[in-house]
Amino acid sequence: MKKQIEDKKAALLEAALKLFTERGFHGTSTAQISKEAGVATGTLFNYFPTKEDLINGLYFEVKEELSRKMGKDVQTQKNYEEKLRKMWHNLVEWGTENQDKFLFVGQFCSSPYITSHTREVVMEEYVFFHDLVTEGLANGELGDYPPEMITSMFYQSSRTIVDYILYSEPQDRSKAIENGFQVVWKGLAKK
């Protein structure tokens, strides 16, 4: 029975992701999500009492997955620049492999539907990223910029490179990812 419950919840989240990225929050009804997931509308409300709860649940799941991918093998790198490079590669590769999820995060990270509680919980998932930025500032690797600006520049630049890879289809994807890192690194590194 638990497997069936998890399958329905997963189907609802997958349908919501697809429809939210195609139609936005306002353009997607809970009835459409239920239909896309192949479940009764009432079933959706068993898992998510409100549409806002569904949005926040999806946001948390996607951001949690992204966090795990971003931090993978970062601490095994030999120096600061290599750590940041690894995180960059992880982030961009995840974005190109999970286009709907990456689009969802980009579209809705500043949405009024995402509650402050969800934002706080999600930020706990990214402590490693903020710690890496703090380390770079403390050891003089990064320029004297506000940490929030550094994290924002890093993430927004990754969105640009993901879009470039997806829509320009460069011959050498790895080179495009590395070139993107070089632009970011040269902009953030201490001169």
LOZAKOL-841297 format. One record per residue (C-alpha): residue in three letters; y, z, x. Coordinates in steps of 0.001 Angstrom, whole numbers, padded with zeros to 6 digits, always signed. Last residue first. Layout:
(atom ALA,(Y,Z,X))
...
end
This chain:
(atom LYS,(+040654,-008727,+042091))
(atom LYS,(+038589,-006268,+040062))
(atom ALA,(+036037,-008074,+037972))
(atom LEU,(+036754,-008803,+034305))
(atom GLY,(+037986,-012403,+034344))
(atom LYS,(+035811,-013545,+037238))
(atom TRP,(+032811,-011913,+035588))
(atom VAL,(+033473,-013553,+032215))
(atom VAL,(+033858,-017043,+033704))
(atom GLN,(+030830,-016493,+035942))
(atom PHE,(+028762,-015290,+032983))
(atom GLY,(+029549,-018453,+031057))
(atom ASN,(+028500,-020523,+034063))
(atom GLU,(+025232,-018566,+034134))
(atom ILE,(+024520,-019288,+030469))
(atom ALA,(+025407,-022977,+030924))
(atom LYS,(+023180,-023158,+034003))
(atom SER,(+020277,-021703,+032047))
(atom ARG,(+020833,-024252,+029257))
(atom ASP,(+020663,-027235,+031591))
(atom GLN,(+021063,-030428,+029570))
(atom PRO,(+023807,-028907,+027422))
(atom GLU,(+023176,-028919,+023664))
(atom SER,(+026814,-029115,+022608))
(atom TYR,(+026310,-027307,+019281))
(atom LEU,(+023808,-024576,+020091))
(atom ILE,(+024729,-024099,+023740))
(atom TYR,(+028490,-024079,+023102))
(atom ASP,(+028101,-021769,+020114))
(atom VAL,(+026059,-019319,+022217))
(atom ILE,(+028670,-019614,+024978))
(atom THR,(+031530,-018795,+022599))
(atom ARG,(+029637,-015900,+021039))
(atom SER,(+028982,-014509,+024525))
(atom SER,(+032718,-014615,+025195))
(atom GLN,(+033304,-012490,+022091))
(atom TYR,(+030791,-009901,+023330))
(atom PHE,(+032148,-009591,+026867))
(atom MET,(+035781,-009692,+025762))
(atom SER,(+035116,-006962,+023182))
(atom THR,(+033296,-004751,+025671))
(atom ILE,(+036088,-005170,+028208))
(atom MET,(+038837,-004581,+025631))
(atom GLU,(+037175,-001377,+024461))
(atom PRO,(+036925,-000190,+028068))
(atom PRO,(+040699,-000600,+028584))
(atom TYR,(+041369,-002739,+031657))
(atom ASP,(+041755,-001699,+035290))
(atom GLY,(+039601,-004446,+036762))
(atom LEU,(+035872,-003967,+037028))
(atom GLU,(+033825,-003208,+040135))
(atom GLY,(+035995,-000209,+041055))
(atom ASN,(+033193,+002372,+040933))
(atom ALA,(+034642,+004200,+037937))
(atom LEU,(+035515,+001036,+035985))
(atom GLY,(+032084,-000485,+036510))
(atom GLU,(+030349,+002792,+035621))
(atom THR,(+032415,+003094,+032427))
(atom VAL,(+031413,-000464,+031477))
(atom LEU,(+027763,+000362,+032123))
(atom ASP,(+028052,+003566,+030094))
(atom HIS,(+029563,+001580,+027208))
(atom PHE,(+026604,-000784,+027335))
(atom PHE,(+024042,+002046,+027566))
(atom VAL,(+025728,+003826,+024643))
(atom TYR,(+024996,+000772,+022506))
(atom GLU,(+022486,+002239,+020053))
(atom GLU,(+024843,+005154,+019401))
(atom MET,(+027392,+002557,+018316))
(atom VAL,(+025006,+001533,+015526))
(atom VAL,(+024975,+005049,+014092))
(atom GLU,(+028775,+005208,+014170))
(atom ARG,(+029157,+001756,+012591))
(atom THR,(+026655,+002667,+009862))
(atom HIS,(+028600,+005857,+009083))
(atom SER,(+031888,+003926,+009025))
(atom THR,(+030398,+001709,+006355))
(atom ILE,(+029842,-002026,+006777))
(atom TYR,(+031086,-003600,+003552))
(atom PRO,(+034658,-003652,+004899))
(atom SER,(+033461,-006342,+007309))
(atom SER,(+034308,-006012,+010992))
(atom CYS,(+030809,-006671,+012309))
(atom PHE,(+030216,-009110,+009455))
(atom GLN,(+030647,-012614,+010713))
(atom GLY,(+029602,-012028,+014298))
(atom VAL,(+026615,-009870,+013401))
(atom PHE,(+025486,-012359,+010751))
(atom LEU,(+025946,-015316,+013097))
(atom PHE,(+023795,-013628,+015742))
(atom LYS,(+021144,-012841,+013137))
(atom ASP,(+021164,-016397,+011807))
(atom GLN,(+021007,-017892,+015311))
(atom ASN,(+018206,-015755,+016661))
(atom GLU,(+016988,-017687,+019741))
(atom THR,(+020480,-018764,+020839))
(atom GLY,(+021889,-015292,+020268))
(atom TRP,(+018974,-013583,+022004))
(atom GLU,(+019476,-015838,+025046))
(atom VAL,(+023186,-015040,+025066))
(atom LEU,(+022641,-011273,+024924))
(atom ASN,(+019826,-011125,+027475))
(atom HIS,(+021716,-013381,+029885))
(atom TRP,(+024816,-011216,+029577))
(atom MET,(+022854,-007982,+030061))
(atom LYS,(+021213,-009444,+033152))
(atom ARG,(+024596,-010538,+034522))
(atom LEU,(+026065,-007062,+033913))
(atom LYS,(+023212,-005482,+035830))
(atom GLU,(+023464,-008109,+038584))
(atom GLU,(+027184,-007412,+038987))
(atom TYR,(+026496,-003692,+039249))
(atom ASN,(+023797,-003865,+041873))
(atom LYS,(+020013,-004028,+042327))
(atom GLN,(+018858,-004768,+038785))
(atom THR,(+016146,-002543,+037301))
(atom GLN,(+018686,-000836,+035034))
(atom VAL,(+019267,-004038,+033053))
(atom ASP,(+015567,-004666,+032382))
(atom LYS,(+016085,-004891,+028600))
(atom GLY,(+019445,-003468,+027539))
(atom MET,(+020600,-006506,+025583))
(atom LYS,(+017243,-007036,+023865))
(atom ARG,(+016951,-003469,+022582))
(atom SER,(+020570,-003524,+021408))
(atom LEU,(+020063,-006835,+019606))
(atom GLU,(+017137,-005399,+017644))
(atom GLU,(+019193,-002336,+016692))
(atom LYS,(+022130,-004555,+015691))
(atom VAL,(+019870,-006591,+013405))
(atom GLU,(+018303,-003544,+011774))
(atom PHE,(+021632,-001748,+011303))
(atom TYR,(+023325,-004793,+009789))
(atom LEU,(+020414,-005340,+007415))
(atom GLY,(+020505,-001747,+006217))
(atom ASN,(+024294,-001874,+005860))
(atom ILE,(+024164,-005057,+003787))
(atom LEU,(+021332,-003703,+001637))
(atom ASP,(+023174,-000420,+001070))
(atom GLU,(+026289,-002387,+000112))
(atom LYS,(+024242,-004363,-002424))
(atom THR,(+023327,-001053,-003991))
(atom PRO,(+020225,+001135,-004433))
(atom PHE,(+018421,-000661,-001565))
(atom TYR,(+014637,-000283,-001493))
(atom ASN,(+013912,+000305,-005181))
(atom PHE,(+017008,-001783,-005966))
(atom LEU,(+015367,-004882,-004503))
(atom THR,(+012310,-004312,-006716))
(atom GLY,(+014507,-004429,-009824))
(atom THR,(+015446,-007998,-008919))
(atom ALA,(+011778,-008982,-008981))
(atom VAL,(+010352,-010277,-005714))
(atom GLY,(+009960,-013699,-004119))
(atom ALA,(+012392,-013032,-001279))
(atom GLU,(+014600,-015978,-002297))
(atom LYS,(+014506,-014781,-005921))
(atom SER,(+015400,-011230,-004912))
(atom ILE,(+018282,-012433,-002753))
(atom GLN,(+019576,-014676,-005536))
(atom ALA,(+019388,-011793,-008036))
(atom THR,(+021235,-009547,-005564))
(atom SER,(+024056,-012050,-005650))
(atom THR,(+025359,-014018,-002694))
(atom GLY,(+028769,-015708,-002684))
(atom HIS,(+030644,-012445,-002190))
(atom PHE,(+028593,-011465,+000847))
(atom GLY,(+028749,-014836,+002577))
(atom ARG,(+027054,-018039,+001439))
(atom GLU,(+024924,-019346,+004314))
(atom THR,(+024958,-016297,+006581))
(atom PHE,(+024576,-013959,+003614))
(atom LEU,(+021796,-016111,+002141))
(atom LYS,(+019591,-016210,+005214))
(atom LEU,(+020132,-012565,+006143))
(atom ALA,(+019539,-011430,+002553))
(atom ALA,(+016291,-013400,+002382))
(atom GLU,(+015062,-011848,+005638))
(atom LEU,(+016048,-008354,+004499))
(atom LEU,(+014322,-008826,+001146))
(atom ALA,(+011166,-010221,+002766))
(atom ALA,(+011109,-007286,+005211))
(atom LYS,(+011392,-004822,+002317))
(atom LYS,(+008632,-006615,+000440))
(atom ASP,(+006374,-006710,+003507))
(atom GLU,(+007015,-003032,+004287))
(atom ILE,(+005990,-002092,+000748))
(atom GLN,(+002842,-004244,+000953))
(atom LYS,(+001947,-002687,+004321))
(atom LYS,(+002412,+000830,+002844))
(atom MET,(+000000,+000000,+000000))
end
